[in-house]
Every structure is written in C-alpha cells, then in structure tokens.
Amino acid sequence: QQPVQSPQAVILREGEDAVINCSSSKALYSVHWYRQKHGEAPVFLMILLKGGEQKGHEKISASFNEKKQQSSLYLTASQLSYSGTYFCGTAWMDSSYKLIFGSGTRLLVRP
Amino acid sequence: DAGVTQSPTHLIKTRGQQVTLRCSPKSGHDTVSWYQQALGQGPQFIFQYYEEEERQRGNFPDRFSGHQFPNYSSELNVNALWLGDSALYLCASSLSGQTNYGYTFGSGTRLTVV
C-alpha cells in the first residue's frame, strides 16, 4: 500500500541537482510532496493531481506520470536549506481522501 | 494565521495506561487526519475525521480511537498502551476531506511508553 520512494538517501554539494522518485502500485488520484526537518513538522511543498501535470517554482518542481503511477521531485541548484527528509504522499483513485506516505528520502546538502 | 496546534508536546506514560492527544486545525480547515511516525520512518495513517465522523481508517487496532468536535478540533485516544506505541503523533488538517488540497501538519506529540 505504501508508495515506494527512491533513493533512500542523497548527499549533495551546494548547487547540485537531485531527483526523488515515488511510485504507487495502484491508480493515483493525487500526489503530495512534503519536507520534514529534524524535530519539526512536515511542510507541504506541492500537490499534483490526476492529469499528468507538472508544478513548482524555479528550483523545486515535480511531475506526475499518470500511466506509470509515478511522481518525481526535482531539486535544482540545491541550497543548504533544502536538507531534510522528503516524503511523498499518495491517494488512490478508489480512496481519494486517504493520504499514505512513503518511507522518505533523506537529503543532505553540504557546502 | 495560527497553524495546527497539538497538545501536549511531550508525554510519558506507563504500559497499560490510556492517553488523549489533542489537535486544533488550521483556521478554515474542517478535516483532521492523525498519523503515527516512528523514528526514521514516514507518517503512518491512523484515521481521518470529517464532519465529526471517522471517514477512513488505517491499519491500527481498536485501541486507537478518536473524536471530532463541532469546532473541527479533534482528539486521539489510545487505550492499553504498550511499548510499541512510543512515537511522534502528528495531526494534519485540510479542506473537505479530499486530498486535492495540501495538508498542514502540527508539530506533533512525542509519546513515550515505559
């Protein structure tokens, strides 16, 4: 049931790019992305709805491949503040109000 | 604009005891979802409350129960605590019970069962 995230951990130098993937075993209604820093609450980044859209701003964006039931989060020109654990949350078409989270991807950006 | 408020922030209980955790949603939100997060893991869905009813439940035993009040605040009750219940309990609020809106999380209640 839980979406599968990859990779489990990433270490970057400041300014490098990263991609985090999230895949589901069932047809998706929505995909959420959150970032959680140590000892803090998860913070909402963006949501992608059924329809294959891509969203985000200049340096953090995401895509949703409806056919593959996958989403990817793109972090461009990473900053130190990007460090944290990234979670994707997925809701299936047959239970669109139930958001299930993956196990997370730990991202560390070093100077 | 106040976000999601959870209380207490930390709690230590003994095995077999009962605990009540509280959550006030973000202003304008009417839906509350509860999650359990073990150290180093993703949040695990416990249940969601919308219009004062349990809308959907995750894979948690009946020892876990909840309630939503007319002002949309919510409580999570856990009976017969055991060591494995030690975790961070997160409350998330949203609109209309649907997942086409982002969730706002509280800072959580850290429960330790000894």
Interface residues (C-beta under 8 A of the other chain):
Chain A: Q2 Y29 S30 H32 Y34 E40 A41 P42 V43 F44 M46 I47 L49 F87 G89 A91 S95 S96 Y97 K98 L99 I100 F101 G102 S103 G104
Chain B: V4 T31 S33 Y35 Q41 G42 P43 Q44 F45 Q48 Y50 R55 Q56 G58 L90 G97 Q98 T99 N100 Y101 G102 Y103 T104 F105 G106 S107 G108
